[in-house]
Each structure stands twice: as C-alpha cells, then as structure tokens.
C-alpha cells in the first residue's frame, strides 16, 4: 500500500517539512488509474454529470463540471501555492495580470478608494490609474509606498484596498509590508492589503506572514521558471478565494489552461534551487556593476547602498533567502550608447519578462509613461536585467565585453 502523506506535504511526525520538500511533493501524487507518480494533464473541457443533475450549481468551482469552472491541474497547483505562501487557499488564473485584475475587480466597487504603489507593473498601473477610475468609478491614489507615512496620509474612510508591489518593477524600490499592514489595519480592520510578490517569490519573502491579506504572484516568472507558460496566483483566505473564483474565473473566464497549470507545477519543483542561484548571481553582478566607472547607478535591494536595504533584509523568509534575480542599472552614456551595449551582448538576451533560466535584459528609454514616477537617476534611460541561471562569471564577462565593444 502506498503512502500519500508526503504528496500531501504532511510530515509523519508533525515536524514541518522544508521548503524544498514541499516544492517537490505538494500538488503531486499517484494517479489512481495508472499508478503514475506524476499527475497527468487532464485536457477535457467537460466532465460526466450525475444521474440527476438538476440540483447542480452551474457556477460551482468545487466539482469537475466544466473547465472554465475549474479543473484538476489547476487544483493541484493551487494546493501547492497555498502551502508555499502560508495561505488558507489559493486561486490560479490565466496570467499574472488576470490575477491582479481579479483582486481589484472582486474587492473594489463603485465609490471605493484604493491606494497603490507609485511604481508598479505597467498593467497594474493602467488598471488602477486609468481603467478602474474611468470605467468603474473607483477612486485611486498613487503613493510612494517605500515610506509608510505616505500610505497613512492617503487613507480615507472609503479606502478598501492598499496594493503594494515590492520590490517595484522596474526600479526595485522596496516597501515595508509589515509597517504598511499595521497602519492600514489600525485605520480599518476590513481594508485589505495586497502585495505583488513576483520579484521575491515565497522562497525569499512571504507577505502573509508579515501581515498582508492577499499575495499575488505572476507564476509566469520564477515559479514556472522556464519561460514557457503563463499563469497567475492569488493566495489568501478561503472566503476570499471563493469570491475571486465566482467573479474572475467562472464569470470573467480567467481560467488557466490545464497544460499551462501542468507546466508551472512541473517547473515549480526546482523553485528553491533556482532562487538560490538567481539570488547569488544577481548580487554578484550588482556588486560588479557598482564598481564600474561606466555605470551611473545600480538599484538592487541586496546592495548595502540601496536606500531600502535594511527593510529588504528584515522581510526575508528564511536564512537562505535572498533579494531576487532582478536589478536595474544605467550607463553613463546617451540613448544610442545603451542600445549599442545591448547589441554587443552574447550571453544575455534582449527580451522582456524575467524568472527564466536564461538572463534577459530590456532597455527602458526616456519616454516610459511612468517616467514621472521614477527617481531622477532613471530619467536618462536604464536597463532592467533579469539574471538567469548561467555561470555568474560568464554573465559578468559578457557585460564587460559588451561595454568594451560598444566603446563605453
């Protein structure tokens, strides 16, 4: 008789299992039909009904009914994400943006007020700064959340949600999750604090442990880790995930595909191993860049020179946590000089996204629509570098060679 204890992430002696073990075994199990020790991909879009289906709730997500309502591969992944985040439950949707939109549209109504970080992913910025106010009558305030007092000053009687992104994309600004959660909940215990934790993952930081109510992850990035599948997750209480499923999954149709859920679940088993390498390489590269005369500035929370380094350190989830694999830097050159540098890179790829096995760099020029919200050093153009899993020395040599070849 086979034991299913480990695959459920349950210790035989009540000693908590480690993050590595949970990453491997949660969401996995023995297939009842074949005995396979990997969950299969269930690609059906409909499931057999009982003899009398007349009392079925056709919007239910609790049973296999119709794939938009939910499916096995989604649920396997949700079980893993919830445990890794330290949450009661999780919802997995089609993309990180779908997850963000699900939080905003589920918990904000006409006349409500939301506060959000002044530097956020571009889709979150547009949702909160433009789409929700203009189309749905939701009031929003852009705040520099790296100073909790700015959040305190922006709170109103109708504030229902405070959304922070930390570290911020693409400036790597850090916000104090615990301090913000305390002051928001002191203002109104029912006001929700949501945190986009994509740059950290639960390996580095667990926002729910720091007092946040909701954590959002773009599973497309580090948790998948292989650059081949889209997905987003929301981890919070079961009562809230029930609301999110009804709104965003069943009725908005934001469901993740079974294949993408399977790919992300497969990729997630190596999350802790990959994050250790991303963390270590990014810190080494940030330190190297900081030493170069051609580099105007480097922004990375792991550097002691980062203005929010101490806050970043205080939020680490475990002894072997780090500061993520993304950093920003600018060169002491003009617009064309930045592009020449990228054209001379041989190992690092010029492409958007992050969390892949390969290193990716993108030049963000002077006309970014969020430019007015960035610190001054970012206004001359800069790079966002997502450090991959290549040998650290090869990445450093690639950067040095490109600087020389570009005449910088």
Secondary structure, 3 states (H helix, E strand, C coil): CCCCCHHHCCCCCCCCCCHHHHHHHCCCCCCCCCCCCCCCCCCCCECCCCCCCCCCCCCCCCCCCEHHHCCHHHHHHHHHHHHHHCCCEEEEECCHHHHHHHHHHHHCCCCCEEEEECCCCHHHHHHHHHHHHHHHCCEEEEECCCCHHHHHHHCCCCEEEEEEECCCCCCCCCCCHHHHHHHHHHHCCCCEEEEECCCCHHHHCCHHHHCCCEEEEECCCCCCCCCCCCCEEEEECHHHHHHHHHHHHHHCCCECCHHHHHHHHHHHCCHHHHHHHHHHHHHHHHHHHHCCCCEEEEECCCCCCCCCHHHHHHCCCCCCCCCCCEEEEEECCCHHHHHHHHHCCCCCEECCCCCCCCCEEEEECCCCCCHHHCCHHHCCCEEEEECCCCCHHHHHHHHHHHHHHCCC
